[in-house]
Amino acid sequence: MKDGIHPDYRDVVFHDVSIDFKFITRSTVQTREKIEFEGAEYPLVKIEVSSESHPFYTGKHKIVDTAGRVDKFRKKFGTVGSKTSVAE
């Protein structure tokens, strides 16, 4: 392999901020933040959804909305034509 053409592949901590879940995996993602995790310092990537909080894996229907778009839509259209219920 040629030197200098491949990205830095290293251990990275991903932090699911919706449920405060952290896990280590290997990645080439670039980040400026670092975190002390399990006795070592790693680059940190903050995410909103992971396998621990995703409805497909948890079996719970939950709407993750950081910009208020769902509430705006519901005020405008109500529950007309809605086939799903929202878990609280």
C-alpha positions as CSV (number, residue, x, y, z in Angstrom):
1,M,0.0,0.0,0.0
2,K,1.2,3.5,-0.7
3,D,1.9,5.8,2.2
4,G,-0.1,9.0,2.8
5,I,-3.1,8.2,0.7
6,H,-5.3,6.3,3.2
7,P,-7.3,8.0,6.0
8,D,-6.4,7.4,9.6
9,Y,-8.4,4.3,10.8
10,R,-8.6,4.3,14.6
11,D,-10.8,3.7,17.6
12,V,-13.5,6.3,18.1
13,V,-16.2,6.7,20.7
14,F,-19.7,7.3,19.4
15,H,-22.1,9.0,22.0
16,D,-25.9,8.6,21.5
17,V,-27.0,11.8,23.1
18,S,-30.7,10.8,23.2
19,I,-30.1,8.1,25.7
20,D,-26.6,8.8,26.9
21,F,-25.1,5.5,25.4
22,K,-21.5,5.3,24.4
23,F,-19.7,2.7,22.4
24,I,-16.3,2.2,20.8
25,T,-15.8,1.2,17.2
26,R,-13.2,1.8,14.5
27,S,-13.7,4.7,12.0
28,T,-12.0,7.2,9.8
29,V,-14.4,10.0,10.8
30,Q,-12.6,13.3,11.6
31,T,-13.6,15.1,14.9
32,R,-12.2,17.8,17.1
33,E,-13.7,16.6,20.4
34,K,-12.1,14.0,22.6
35,I,-13.4,12.0,25.6
36,E,-11.9,9.9,28.4
37,F,-13.6,6.5,28.1
38,E,-12.6,3.3,29.9
39,G,-9.3,4.6,31.0
40,A,-8.1,6.0,27.6
41,E,-8.7,9.1,25.5
42,Y,-10.5,8.7,22.2
43,P,-12.0,11.0,19.5
44,L,-15.7,11.7,20.2
45,V,-18.6,11.7,17.7
46,K,-22.0,12.7,19.0
47,I,-25.0,11.1,17.3
48,E,-28.8,11.3,17.8
49,V,-29.8,7.7,16.9
50,S,-28.0,4.4,17.4
51,S,-29.0,0.8,17.6
52,E,-29.8,1.3,21.3
53,S,-32.4,4.1,20.6
54,H,-33.6,3.2,17.1
55,P,-37.2,2.1,17.0
56,F,-36.4,-0.9,14.7
57,Y,-34.1,-2.4,17.3
58,T,-35.9,-1.3,20.4
59,G,-39.5,-2.1,19.2
60,K,-40.8,1.3,20.4
61,H,-42.1,3.9,18.0
62,K,-40.5,7.2,19.0
63,I,-40.2,10.3,17.0
64,V,-36.9,12.1,17.3
65,D,-37.4,15.7,16.3
66,T,-34.8,18.4,17.1
67,A,-36.3,21.2,15.0
68,G,-40.0,21.0,15.9
69,R,-41.1,19.9,12.5
70,V,-43.4,17.1,13.7
71,D,-45.3,19.4,16.0
72,K,-45.6,22.0,13.3
73,F,-47.0,19.3,10.9
74,R,-49.4,18.0,13.5
75,K,-50.7,21.6,14.2
76,K,-51.3,22.1,10.6
77,F,-52.8,18.8,9.6
78,G,-53.9,17.2,12.9
79,T,-54.4,13.5,12.9
80,V,-56.1,13.3,9.5
81,G,-55.0,10.1,7.7
82,S,-52.7,9.0,10.5
83,K,-52.2,5.3,10.7
84,T,-49.7,5.2,13.6
85,S,-49.8,6.2,17.2
86,V,-47.0,7.9,18.9
87,A,-45.4,6.3,22.0
88,E,-44.9,8.7,24.9
